[in-house]
Amino acid sequence: MPEITDLLRQEHDEALTLADRLCREEEDAKARREIFHQLKDALTLHSRAEEAAVYEALKGCKDDDEAVKMGHEGYVEHSLVDYLFEKLTRSSATTSPSWGAHAMVLKELLEHHVEEEQGEAFDLLEKHFDAAAREKMAQAFLAAKDSAASSAKSSRSAA
């Protein structure tokens, strides 16, 4: 089983690729909407799982104010991504300058978040958790993603 940092790095790379494609696709509204939904679905699952498996663990490092702060900061940044997803979801004008501007801010927020997380947060995870604990975090992350996916699927079929 890989460690949590390996899983997160892989998913971050995939999200950044989708965000880049989202911003570059300005002409084809249907293609842009499809890329958007791929990104939103993947990042929503990723975010809820990361919060449960990583941010809660960092917040539990009571002897390290930096780790606790990083755990809280992750939640805040995820809430900003959620806000932008909702704003973009409500608009059907995917080729408009306003929609493109929101997509660009989303991409920039993701880039900042990934850079900070893969630097500071990963260092804190290595400082406070041994390899076995980071592997357990990876298992918890995958289980949380599965649970979030099941909940999302149930919500969609009930609607």
Beta strands, then each sheet from edge to edge (+ up, - down):
end
